[in-house]
Amino acid sequence: METWKDINQFKKTTRTIKLEISNFGNVKRTNSKGWTKISTGSNKDGYKIVGINKKLYRVHRLVLEAFVGECPE
């Protein structure tokens, strides 16, 4: 079953738009009118990436931070 959680690092920057990520690595944007899936791609190393606020993020890192907590460096 797919579970959705907020992407915490973007909570403060987007007031009317909420970004969520699922345990399957899907990303969606929700607002008062409903939700829209954000398309993802792959980088040269094969990692799934998503563009948010004109910046690229690795999806597996976003899943880790949403479901487990901050990633140790």
C-alpha positions in Angstrom: 0.0 0.0 0.0 1.3 3.4 -0.9 1.8 5.8 2.0 2.3 9.6 1.6 4.2 12.0 3.9 5.0 15.7 3.7 8.4 16.7 2.4 9.4 18.7 5.5 12.2 20.8 4.0 9.7 22.6 1.7 7.0 23.2 4.3 8.1 26.7 5.1 8.8 27.9 1.5 5.5 27.0 -0.1 2.5 28.2 1.9 -0.4 27.3 -0.4 1.3 24.3 -2.0 2.2 21.2 -0.1 4.7 18.7 -1.4 4.3 15.0 -0.5 6.4 11.9 -1.3 5.3 8.3 -1.1 7.1 5.2 0.1 7.2 4.2 -3.6 9.1 7.4 -4.6 6.2 9.2 -6.2 6.1 13.0 -5.6 2.9 15.1 -5.7 2.0 18.7 -5.2 -1.3 19.4 -3.4 -3.3 22.6 -3.1 -6.9 23.7 -2.5 -8.0 22.4 -6.0 -6.5 18.9 -5.6 -3.2 17.2 -6.4 -0.8 16.9 -9.3 1.9 14.3 -9.7 5.4 15.8 -10.3 7.3 14.0 -13.0 10.7 12.5 -12.3 13.7 11.7 -14.4 17.0 10.0 -14.0 20.5 11.5 -13.7 23.6 10.1 -15.4 24.2 7.7 -12.5 20.7 6.2 -12.8 19.2 7.8 -9.7 15.6 9.0 -9.9 15.5 12.8 -9.5 12.8 15.5 -9.3 12.9 19.2 -9.9 11.6 21.4 -7.0 12.0 25.2 -6.9 14.4 25.1 -9.8 16.7 22.6 -8.0 17.2 18.9 -8.6 16.8 16.4 -5.7 17.4 12.7 -5.5 14.1 10.9 -4.8 15.6 8.2 -2.6 17.1 10.9 -0.3 13.7 12.6 0.0 12.0 9.3 0.8 14.6 8.6 3.5 14.2 12.0 5.1 10.4 11.9 5.1 10.0 8.3 6.4 13.1 7.8 8.6 14.7 11.1 9.4 17.8 13.1 8.4 20.5 11.3 6.5 23.8 11.2 8.3 26.6 12.6 6.1 
